[in-house]
Amino acid sequence: AAARDLLDVFACGVDLANSWLPIEHMLGALVLQRASAAVGDEVLARFDPAGLAVFAAGLAVADSVVHPESVWPMLLVSQLVAQLDVEGEVSARDLGLGNRWQAWRHGFSVRDSGRARTRSLVAALQHFVRDAVGADSWPARRALLAELAKADRAANADLWRPFLAGVEANEESRRLGVAQLRLLRLAVAWHASQPLPRLDDPLGVGPLQVLEVADGVLLRSAEADLQRHCRRR
């Protein structure tokens, strides 16, 4: 029963993380982080074999449908396009401008300015998506995200906040949530005395580390301080 209750929380996190609303997309990663951190080694040690089996199966499903790569920039652009297509006036505040006169360098209205900025943003995202195909690790993808954010800052320096401000931190948070979920999967398998699956490290290169220690096993990501220590009770 406890395993199923916990899986309901993970299901909520996965649902939010896969939402098409940018704010829910971000919140989902935080739910996964908090849910994984709440299930410590002392909790798993109290599960019976049936509970561990149910929990392992549910976590595997969650892991299969929530991906480390964030699509937040694409969601933000979609939201921006929808916002600019509504009937009625688009205010300078809606776009992030201090006043409507700032829009004139892109046209004669805030809407025209927003559409010109959106076209530029879409072009930058297309280049990012093309280059990201060959980025098979977080360090490589993170460098591309940094370039994307830099281009956005240069094009939209007059906004109170560039569109893609925090894009690196957003994906890092998502990857942290997935990494914690996968470390939990390894911990559940260890407590169930099952073979530990080989799971890629969303925050590094290669798989999550499994290190045998005197009193159990240490499960670790390349990210500093992200680890789980499992002990026999």
N, C-alpha and C positions, 0 to 999 in steps of 0.2 A: 504493500500500500504506500509506503514511504517512497519507494522508487517511482511509482506512478505519479505521485504528487510532485516530486522533483522534476520528472519529465514534462509535466504540464508547464512548469516555469521555463524549461529549455524550449519547449514548443512556442511559448509566447515570444521568447527572445529571437528565435529563428524567424517567426512570422514577421516581427518588426524589422529584423535585419534584411529581409527580402522585400520590404515594402517599397512602393514607388513614390512615397513621400520622403523627401530628404531628411526631415527631422526624425521620422520613425526609423529610417535606415540607420541613422547614427545611434539612436536609443537602443536598437536591437543589440548592437555590439556591447553596450554597457550592461545590458541584462545578462548576456552570455558570460561576461567577466564576473559579475557578482554571483551568478548562480554557480559557476564552477568553483569560485573561491569558497563558497559556503559549504561545499561538500568536501570536508577535510578527511584526512586519513582515519581519524577516530570515528567518523561517521561510517565510512566504508567498512571498517572493521566490525561494525555491529550488524551488517547486512547478512542475511542467510544466503545460501547458494541460489535459491530461486529469485530472491531480490536482486542479486548481482547480475543474474542472467537477463532479467527484465530491463535493468538499468543499462547494461551493456548494449543490448539490442536497440533501445531507444536512442542512446547517444550516438550509435553508429548511423542511424537514420538522420539525426540532426546534422551530423558532420557531413553527410553526403549531399545535403541541400543548402548549406550555408558556405559560401566560398570566401576565401581570404581577400580576393580582389574586390575593392569597393567600386560601385558604379555611381557613387554620389555625384561626381561632376556631371555625368549625363542626366541624372535626375534633376539637378539644379538647372541645367539648360532647358530641359523640358518644362519645368515650372516657370522659368523666365519667359519662354515663348508663350505659354498659356496666359501669363499675366499681361503680356503686351497685346494679346489678341482680344481681350475683353472689350466690350463696348464701354463708352464713356471715357473720361479723361484719365490719363496716366500721370500721376503727380511726380515731381522730382524726388520726393521722399520714397516713393515706390521703387525707384531705381537705385537710390542711394546717393543722389546728388544733393548738394546744399541748396541749390535754387535752380529754377528752370532755365536761366540764362546760360548755365554751364552746358546745356544740351546743344547749343548752337554750333559747336564745332563738328557735330555729326549730323546736323539738320536743323529744321525749324520747329521741332517739338521734342518733348521728352520721349514720346513713343518712337520717333525716328531715330533718336540717339540710342535708345534701348535696342532697336532692331539692328543698327549698325554694330553695336558692341556684341550682340548675340552672334552675328555672322562671323565676326572675328574670333569669338570664343569657340564656335563650332569648328572653324578651320584649325585652331590650335588643338582641339580635342581629337580631330581626325588624325593629325600628325602623331599625337600621343598614342592613340590606339594602334596605329600602324607600327610604331617603334616598340610598343609594349609586347607585341607578339613574341619577340625574341628575348624578352627580359624574363628569364626563368628563375629568378631569385628576388627576394625582397630588396636587397641592396641595389640591384640593377633597376628595379621598378621604382624604387624610392628616388633615385637620381633623375629619372624621367618625370616623376611628379614634381620634383623641385624645379625643373626646367619649365614645366607647364605653369606652375604658380608664378614663376618669375615673369613669364610672358604676359600673364594676366595682370600682374602688378604694373607692368610697364604700360599696358594698354588702358588700364582703368585706374590710374593713380589719382584721378580727380574724384573718385567715389569715396564715400566715408569708409567703405570696406570693399576691397576688390572681391569679385565673385567667388574666386577659388581660394580665398584666404583659409589656411588650415587644412588644405587638401591632403598634405602628407600626414598630419596628425590624425585626420579622420580615418585614413586607411590603416595607419598603425594601430589605432584603437580596435578596428575590426579584426586585424590580424592577431592582436593580443587576445581577443575573445575566442577566436578559433584555436589559437595555440593552447589556451587554458582548457578548452573543451577536449582537445586531443590528449593533453597530459592527463586529464581525468579519465579518458578512455583507457589509457595505458594503466592507470592506477586500478581501475575496476578489473581489468584483465589480470593484473598481478594478484589482487586479493582473491580472485576466483580461481587462482592457480591455473590460468589458461595461458597459451602462448601469446606473447605481446606482439601486436601488429606493428608493422613498419609504417610510421606516419610521418609525412613531411612536416618540417618545421616552418610555419608561415612567417617566422621572423628571422630566418637564417637560410643557410644553404644545406640541403640534404635533410635527413630524418631527425626527429627528436632523439636526444641522447638517452640511453638506458645504461646506467652505471651500477654495477653490483657494489654494495657497501656492507660493512660488518653486520648491521642489524636489519638489512632489507635491501631496498633498491632506491636509487636516486634518479628521478625522471627530470630531464632538463632541456630547456630551449636555449638557443644562442643568445636570446635577450637576457641581459644581466638580471639576476634575482628572480627569474621566472622558472620555478622548479617545484617538484613535489617529492617528498621523502616518505616512502611507504615502509612500514615496519610490521613485523609479525606481532600479534597481541597474545 
